[in-house]
Amino acid sequence: MSIDLSKMPKLGFGLMRLPENDGVIDHEQVCRMVDKYLEAGLTYFDTAYVYHGGKSEVEAREALVKRHPRDSFTLATKLPAWEIKKEEDVERIFNEQLERAGVDFFDFYLLHSIEEGNNYDTYVKYNCFEWGVKKREEGKIKHFGFSFHGSPELLTEIVDNHPEIEFVQIQYNYLDRSNPVVRSQELYEILKARNIPMVIMEPVKGGALAKMVPEAEEMFKAVRPESSIASWALRFVASQPGVMTILSGMSDEAQMEDNLNTFKNFEPLTEEELAVVNKVTEKLLEVPQIGCTACKYCCDGCPMQISIPDVFRTINTLRRHPDDWRSKNFYSGLIQRSGKASDCIACGQCEGVCPQHLPIIDLMKEAAEILGQ
């Protein structure tokens, strides 16, 4: 059954960056956010086996599934290649996900984070494409797709060889259009040309496009003084043809409210506004930034328990504002509860799972020099 794009909400609720208190998901706040999202007439919830250390699917059950009728929402989750060691693991993980989420089926199911190398090879080795079709035939999956962090060449190969795929999730935002690693504009064009619906992740680049250098923000405020900076990033993506749903990993009620306002009476970008976005892109590219999206895939396996995304966030701020005392104070507090940048032992675990393919070991050396602790 093909996806009816007319029934898909443009804004999807990503359950990847849920609010936490001392590392524990703030269940009450999540419940309020879920309710507000549904009250706005929106329905798409996205989780994964590994989000929040395996607790995101459980939170989906507690905050969403137990509290709202099953036909009032759609739920997406993903199969993690790195957890598959033998063919039987695929079925085991899937059944565990059904139990965690408290559902009998998933509306959207994805092979998680396909890219060159281990992940894609694992999915092929254990016949995961064929398995997904079987689950769809059984009614355990309504729609089958994959999320993607690889090259345009690999994306072309997969979608042309697997017509059973109904949708693809890619990273796309106005800053990454020309990113030589992400190559998101090329990925977008491949899917658009084949009329394959797209779910968009990282539209605000992990929050990097919600707050930026003052000169860039002023360009936006001069045109739409009442609009948030983040709304420009969301409107840019939502204005592109072929986009099915845009995921936002909302971390608090304020972000939820702002995003709902953006889509309540949605206005596509005008030509004048697109020109402003292009100017802002040029301005942002003048300041070299670490392209971390704070997915935290690198954190779980770090033997030194370094909060790598928070270290990079600090460095990005200091690259723009070398004397920013708030960032230095933030880092001082951070290392009271996690490892220091200088603790890095260069084991490479983080680089092996980074969807952005960042040279984390070298960046941690730079961070250790800048932060001096």
SULNOR-V966990 format. One record per helix or strand of 2 or more residues. SS is the DSSP state (H for helix, E for strand). FROM is the first residue (numbers start at 0). LEN is the number of residues. If there is no record, write none. Layout:
# SULNOR-V966990
ss: (SS;SS)
from: (FROM;FROM)
len: (LEN;LEN)
This chain:
# SULNOR-V966990
ss: (H;E;E;E;H;E;H;H;H;E;H;H;E;H;H;E;H;E;H;H;E;H;H;H;E;H;H;H;H;H;H;H)
from: (4;10;19;23;26;43;50;55;69;73;80;87;105;117;127;140;151;166;175;183;196;204;213;228;242;252;270;307;324;340;348;359)
len: (3;4;2;2;13;3;4;10;3;6;3;14;9;8;11;8;10;5;3;10;5;3;10;10;6;12;15;13;10;3;5;12)
